[in-house]
Amino acid sequence: MSEQLKDKAVQSRRGFLKGAGVAGIATALTVLSDSEAEASAAPVEKATSGYKETAHVKSYYEAAKF
């Protein structure tokens, strides 16, 4: 292999690795910024409904032996 082809292959490999590194960092920053935006955009509301342990639920637990 000639010296010129070796240099071209090394430059190509280096360029690929630099690009892969930059792409990885860009992806990580995008993911982090999106999750922060979603977290700050959601208003905090007090939940008024949800799980309640009623007599019906207690009887189910007793029947299922939980």
Backbone as XML, in Angstrom:
<?xml version="1.0"?>
<chain id="A" units="angstrom">
  <residue number="1" name="MET">
    <atom name="N" x="0.851" y="-1.163" z="0.000"/>
    <atom name="CA" x="0.000" y="0.000" z="0.000"/>
    <atom name="C" x="0.896" y="1.225" z="0.000"/>
  </residue>
  <residue number="2" name="SER">
    <atom name="N" x="0.571" y="2.170" z="-0.796"/>
    <atom name="CA" x="1.423" y="3.347" z="-0.885"/>
    <atom name="C" x="1.222" y="4.250" z="0.333"/>
  </residue>
  <residue number="3" name="GLU">
    <atom name="N" x="2.159" y="5.095" z="0.551"/>
    <atom name="CA" x="2.131" y="6.021" z="1.692"/>
    <atom name="C" x="0.933" y="6.963" z="1.600"/>
  </residue>
  <residue number="4" name="GLN">
    <atom name="N" x="0.580" y="7.363" z="0.404"/>
    <atom name="CA" x="-0.532" y="8.283" z="0.201"/>
    <atom name="C" x="-1.864" y="7.615" z="0.571"/>
  </residue>
  <residue number="5" name="LEU">
    <atom name="N" x="-2.037" y="6.355" z="0.211"/>
    <atom name="CA" x="-3.266" y="5.634" z="0.558"/>
    <atom name="C" x="-3.373" y="5.400" z="2.054"/>
  </residue>
  <residue number="6" name="LYS">
    <atom name="N" x="-2.232" y="5.132" z="2.704"/>
    <atom name="CA" x="-2.235" y="4.941" z="4.157"/>
    <atom name="C" x="-2.671" y="6.220" z="4.854"/>
  </residue>
  <residue number="7" name="ASP">
    <atom name="N" x="-2.125" y="7.353" z="4.424"/>
    <atom name="CA" x="-2.488" y="8.629" z="5.027"/>
    <atom name="C" x="-3.973" y="8.932" z="4.842"/>
  </residue>
  <residue number="8" name="LYS">
    <atom name="N" x="-4.491" y="8.622" z="3.666"/>
    <atom name="CA" x="-5.889" y="8.864" z="3.376"/>
    <atom name="C" x="-6.783" y="7.980" z="4.263"/>
  </residue>
  <residue number="9" name="ALA">
    <atom name="N" x="-6.381" y="6.731" z="4.472"/>
    <atom name="CA" x="-7.148" y="5.814" z="5.312"/>
    <atom name="C" x="-7.138" y="6.275" z="6.762"/>
  </residue>
  <residue number="10" name="VAL">
    <atom name="N" x="-5.986" y="6.745" z="7.241"/>
    <atom name="CA" x="-5.887" y="7.228" z="8.617"/>
    <atom name="C" x="-6.759" y="8.462" z="8.800"/>
  </residue>
  <residue number="11" name="GLN">
    <atom name="N" x="-6.721" y="9.384" z="7.840"/>
    <atom name="CA" x="-7.538" y="10.587" z="7.921"/>
    <atom name="C" x="-9.024" y="10.236" z="7.893"/>
  </residue>
  <residue number="12" name="SER">
    <atom name="N" x="-9.383" y="9.276" z="7.081"/>
    <atom name="CA" x="-10.769" y="8.859" z="6.990"/>
    <atom name="C" x="-11.241" y="8.259" z="8.319"/>
  </residue>
  <residue number="13" name="ARG">
    <atom name="N" x="-10.409" y="7.421" z="8.911"/>
    <atom name="CA" x="-10.732" y="6.798" z="10.191"/>
    <atom name="C" x="-10.866" y="7.850" z="11.284"/>
  </residue>
  <residue number="14" name="ARG">
    <atom name="N" x="-9.940" y="8.801" z="11.306"/>
    <atom name="CA" x="-9.982" y="9.869" z="12.310"/>
    <atom name="C" x="-11.238" y="10.721" z="12.144"/>
  </residue>
  <residue number="15" name="GLY">
    <atom name="N" x="-11.558" y="11.023" z="10.926"/>
    <atom name="CA" x="-12.761" y="11.818" z="10.660"/>
    <atom name="C" x="-14.016" y="11.104" z="11.122"/>
  </residue>
  <residue number="16" name="PHE">
    <atom name="N" x="-14.062" y="9.805" z="10.878"/>
    <atom name="CA" x="-15.213" y="9.022" z="11.315"/>
    <atom name="C" x="-15.325" y="9.030" z="12.835"/>
  </residue>
  <residue number="17" name="LEU">
    <atom name="N" x="-14.210" y="8.809" z="13.530"/>
    <atom name="CA" x="-14.244" y="8.775" z="14.986"/>
    <atom name="C" x="-14.598" y="10.135" z="15.576"/>
  </residue>
  <residue number="18" name="LYS">
    <atom name="N" x="-14.094" y="11.207" z="14.982"/>
    <atom name="CA" x="-14.458" y="12.548" z="15.453"/>
    <atom name="C" x="-15.954" y="12.779" z="15.259"/>
  </residue>
  <residue number="19" name="GLY">
    <atom name="N" x="-16.452" y="12.404" z="14.111"/>
    <atom name="CA" x="-17.874" y="12.579" z="13.826"/>
    <atom name="C" x="-18.751" y="11.759" z="14.753"/>
  </residue>
  <residue number="20" name="ALA">
    <atom name="N" x="-18.319" y="10.543" z="15.041"/>
    <atom name="CA" x="-19.091" y="9.683" z="15.941"/>
    <atom name="C" x="-19.124" y="10.274" z="17.346"/>
  </residue>
  <residue number="21" name="GLY">
    <atom name="N" x="-17.999" y="10.821" z="17.777"/>
    <atom name="CA" x="-17.949" y="11.442" z="19.102"/>
    <atom name="C" x="-18.841" y="12.654" z="19.195"/>
  </residue>
  <residue number="22" name="VAL">
    <atom name="N" x="-18.797" y="13.499" z="18.180"/>
    <atom name="CA" x="-19.643" y="14.693" z="18.162"/>
    <atom name="C" x="-21.115" y="14.302" z="18.104"/>
  </residue>
  <residue number="23" name="ALA">
    <atom name="N" x="-21.439" y="13.295" z="17.315"/>
    <atom name="CA" x="-22.828" y="12.852" z="17.208"/>
    <atom name="C" x="-23.328" y="12.303" z="18.547"/>
  </residue>
  <residue number="24" name="GLY">
    <atom name="N" x="-22.489" y="11.573" z="19.256"/>
    <atom name="CA" x="-22.873" y="11.037" z="20.564"/>
    <atom name="C" x="-23.141" y="12.141" z="21.568"/>
  </residue>
  <residue number="25" name="ILE">
    <atom name="N" x="-22.287" y="13.136" z="21.581"/>
    <atom name="CA" x="-22.470" y="14.262" z="22.500"/>
    <atom name="C" x="-23.732" y="15.038" z="22.145"/>
  </residue>
  <residue number="26" name="ALA">
    <atom name="N" x="-23.940" y="15.267" z="20.866"/>
    <atom name="CA" x="-25.135" y="15.992" z="20.429"/>
    <atom name="C" x="-26.405" y="15.236" z="20.813"/>
  </residue>
  <residue number="27" name="THR">
    <atom name="N" x="-26.383" y="13.928" z="20.670"/>
    <atom name="CA" x="-27.543" y="13.116" z="21.044"/>
    <atom name="C" x="-27.809" y="13.204" z="22.535"/>
  </residue>
  <residue number="28" name="ALA">
    <atom name="N" x="-26.764" y="13.109" z="23.337"/>
    <atom name="CA" x="-26.925" y="13.194" z="24.787"/>
    <atom name="C" x="-27.479" y="14.553" z="25.194"/>
  </residue>
  <residue number="29" name="LEU">
    <atom name="N" x="-26.991" y="15.612" z="24.602"/>
    <atom name="CA" x="-27.488" y="16.950" z="24.935"/>
    <atom name="C" x="-28.944" y="17.121" z="24.528"/>
  </residue>
  <residue number="30" name="THR">
    <atom name="N" x="-29.308" y="16.561" z="23.403"/>
    <atom name="CA" x="-30.694" y="16.649" z="22.953"/>
    <atom name="C" x="-31.618" y="15.914" z="23.911"/>
  </residue>
  <residue number="31" name="VAL">
    <atom name="N" x="-31.226" y="14.732" z="24.314"/>
    <atom name="CA" x="-32.051" y="13.942" z="25.238"/>
    <atom name="C" x="-32.180" y="14.666" z="26.564"/>
  </residue>
  <residue number="32" name="LEU">
    <atom name="N" x="-31.089" y="15.201" z="27.083"/>
    <atom name="CA" x="-31.137" y="15.902" z="28.360"/>
    <atom name="C" x="-31.982" y="17.163" z="28.281"/>
  </residue>
  <residue number="33" name="SER">
    <atom name="N" x="-31.853" y="17.921" z="27.225"/>
    <atom name="CA" x="-32.620" y="19.157" z="27.115"/>
    <atom name="C" x="-34.104" y="18.864" z="26.926"/>
  </residue>
  <residue number="34" name="ASP">
    <atom name="N" x="-34.460" y="17.798" z="26.227"/>
    <atom name="CA" x="-35.864" y="17.437" z="26.042"/>
    <atom name="C" x="-36.489" y="17.021" z="27.365"/>
  </residue>
  <residue number="35" name="SER">
    <atom name="N" x="-35.786" y="16.248" z="28.166"/>
    <atom name="CA" x="-36.361" y="15.787" z="29.426"/>
    <atom name="C" x="-36.517" y="16.940" z="30.400"/>
  </residue>
  <residue number="36" name="GLU">
    <atom name="N" x="-35.609" y="17.908" z="30.382"/>
    <atom name="CA" x="-35.746" y="19.070" z="31.249"/>
    <atom name="C" x="-36.926" y="19.923" z="30.813"/>
  </residue>
  <residue number="37" name="ALA">
    <atom name="N" x="-37.123" y="20.057" z="29.523"/>
    <atom name="CA" x="-38.229" y="20.847" z="29.014"/>
    <atom name="C" x="-39.564" y="20.204" z="29.379"/>
  </residue>
  <residue number="38" name="GLU">
    <atom name="N" x="-39.653" y="18.901" z="29.276"/>
    <atom name="CA" x="-40.884" y="18.202" z="29.632"/>
    <atom name="C" x="-41.155" y="18.314" z="31.122"/>
  </residue>
  <residue number="39" name="ALA">
    <atom name="N" x="-40.105" y="18.211" z="31.928"/>
    <atom name="CA" x="-40.280" y="18.270" z="33.375"/>
    <atom name="C" x="-40.741" y="19.654" z="33.814"/>
  </residue>
  <residue number="40" name="SER">
    <atom name="N" x="-40.212" y="20.702" z="33.211"/>
    <atom name="CA" x="-40.588" y="22.042" z="33.625"/>
    <atom name="C" x="-41.920" y="22.470" z="33.025"/>
  </residue>
  <residue number="41" name="ALA">
    <atom name="N" x="-42.342" y="21.871" z="31.927"/>
    <atom name="CA" x="-43.574" y="22.262" z="31.265"/>
    <atom name="C" x="-44.810" y="21.685" z="31.949"/>
  </residue>
  <residue number="42" name="ALA">
    <atom name="N" x="-44.675" y="20.571" z="32.640"/>
    <atom name="CA" x="-45.821" y="19.917" z="33.255"/>
    <atom name="C" x="-46.184" y="20.615" z="34.567"/>
  </residue>
  <residue number="43" name="PRO">
    <atom name="N" x="-47.405" y="21.151" z="34.671"/>
    <atom name="CA" x="-47.809" y="21.793" z="35.919"/>
    <atom name="C" x="-48.049" y="20.737" z="36.999"/>
  </residue>
  <residue number="44" name="VAL">
    <atom name="N" x="-47.750" y="21.097" z="38.201"/>
    <atom name="CA" x="-47.926" y="20.175" z="39.323"/>
    <atom name="C" x="-49.338" y="20.348" z="39.855"/>
  </residue>
  <residue number="45" name="GLU">
    <atom name="N" x="-50.110" y="19.278" z="39.794"/>
    <atom name="CA" x="-51.477" y="19.311" z="40.287"/>
    <atom name="C" x="-51.628" y="18.267" z="41.390"/>
  </residue>
  <residue number="46" name="LYS">
    <atom name="N" x="-52.398" y="18.615" z="42.379"/>
    <atom name="CA" x="-52.651" y="17.666" z="43.456"/>
    <atom name="C" x="-53.660" y="16.631" z="42.970"/>
  </residue>
  <residue number="47" name="ALA">
    <atom name="N" x="-53.310" y="15.381" z="43.113"/>
    <atom name="CA" x="-54.182" y="14.296" z="42.660"/>
    <atom name="C" x="-55.362" y="14.169" z="43.611"/>
  </residue>
  <residue number="48" name="THR">
    <atom name="N" x="-56.551" y="14.193" z="43.067"/>
    <atom name="CA" x="-57.738" y="14.054" z="43.892"/>
    <atom name="C" x="-58.328" y="12.654" z="43.793"/>
  </residue>
  <residue number="49" name="SER">
    <atom name="N" x="-57.937" y="11.924" z="42.767"/>
    <atom name="CA" x="-58.439" y="10.565" z="42.633"/>
    <atom name="C" x="-57.248" y="9.620" z="42.584"/>
  </residue>
  <residue number="50" name="GLY">
    <atom name="N" x="-57.517" y="8.376" z="42.770"/>
    <atom name="CA" x="-56.456" y="7.392" z="42.737"/>
    <atom name="C" x="-56.865" y="6.157" z="43.517"/>
  </residue>
  <residue number="51" name="TYR">
    <atom name="N" x="-55.873" y="5.472" z="43.998"/>
    <atom name="CA" x="-56.121" y="4.233" z="44.721"/>
    <atom name="C" x="-56.705" y="4.532" z="46.088"/>
  </residue>
  <residue number="52" name="LYS">
    <atom name="N" x="-57.809" y="3.859" z="46.385"/>
    <atom name="CA" x="-58.425" y="3.951" z="47.701"/>
    <atom name="C" x="-58.753" y="2.539" z="48.156"/>
  </residue>
  <residue number="53" name="GLU">
    <atom name="N" x="-58.374" y="2.241" z="49.344"/>
    <atom name="CA" x="-58.632" y="0.901" z="49.870"/>
    <atom name="C" x="-60.020" y="0.876" z="50.497"/>
  </residue>
  <residue number="54" name="THR">
    <atom name="N" x="-60.977" y="0.528" z="49.674"/>
    <atom name="CA" x="-62.364" y="0.477" z="50.112"/>
    <atom name="C" x="-62.683" y="-0.918" z="50.648"/>
  </residue>
  <residue number="55" name="ALA">
    <atom name="N" x="-63.897" y="-1.078" z="51.105"/>
    <atom name="CA" x="-64.337" y="-2.375" z="51.619"/>
    <atom name="C" x="-64.287" y="-3.426" z="50.512"/>
  </residue>
  <residue number="56" name="HIS">
    <atom name="N" x="-64.620" y="-3.019" z="49.300"/>
    <atom name="CA" x="-64.589" y="-3.928" z="48.161"/>
    <atom name="C" x="-63.167" y="-4.426" z="47.908"/>
  </residue>
  <residue number="57" name="VAL">
    <atom name="N" x="-62.200" y="-3.528" z="47.964"/>
    <atom name="CA" x="-60.803" y="-3.889" z="47.748"/>
    <atom name="C" x="-60.319" y="-4.787" z="48.881"/>
  </residue>
  <residue number="58" name="LYS">
    <atom name="N" x="-60.677" y="-4.464" z="50.099"/>
    <atom name="CA" x="-60.272" y="-5.285" z="51.252"/>
    <atom name="C" x="-60.829" y="-6.704" z="51.146"/>
  </residue>
  <residue number="59" name="SER">
    <atom name="N" x="-62.074" y="-6.820" z="50.672"/>
    <atom name="CA" x="-62.656" y="-8.163" z="50.537"/>
    <atom name="C" x="-61.930" y="-8.952" z="49.430"/>
  </residue>
  <residue number="60" name="TYR">
    <atom name="N" x="-61.484" y="-8.263" z="48.365"/>
    <atom name="CA" x="-60.723" y="-8.926" z="47.323"/>
    <atom name="C" x="-59.391" y="-9.410" z="47.865"/>
  </residue>
  <residue number="61" name="TYR">
    <atom name="N" x="-58.711" y="-8.556" z="48.613"/>
    <atom name="CA" x="-57.423" y="-8.940" z="49.203"/>
    <atom name="C" x="-57.584" y="-10.151" z="50.117"/>
  </residue>
  <residue number="62" name="GLU">
    <atom name="N" x="-58.656" y="-10.163" z="50.865"/>
    <atom name="CA" x="-58.908" y="-11.294" z="51.780"/>
    <atom name="C" x="-59.151" y="-12.566" z="50.973"/>
  </residue>
  <residue number="63" name="ALA">
    <atom name="N" x="-59.897" y="-12.469" z="49.899"/>
    <atom name="CA" x="-60.200" y="-13.639" z="49.077"/>
    <atom name="C" x="-58.934" y="-14.130" z="48.349"/>
  </residue>
  <residue number="64" name="ALA">
    <atom name="N" x="-58.080" y="-13.213" z="47.970"/>
    <atom name="CA" x="-56.863" y="-13.574" z="47.242"/>
    <atom name="C" x="-55.693" y="-13.886" z="48.168"/>
  </residue>
  <residue number="65" name="LYS">
    <atom name="N" x="-55.879" y="-13.662" z="49.461"/>
    <atom name="CA" x="-54.863" y="-13.921" z="50.480"/>
    <atom name="C" x="-53.608" y="-13.066" z="50.300"/>
  </residue>
  <residue number="66" name="PHE">
    <atom name="N" x="-53.821" y="-11.771" z="50.034"/>
    <atom name="CA" x="-52.711" y="-10.817" z="49.946"/>
    <atom name="C" x="-52.391" y="-10.286" z="51.318"/>
  </residue>
</chain>
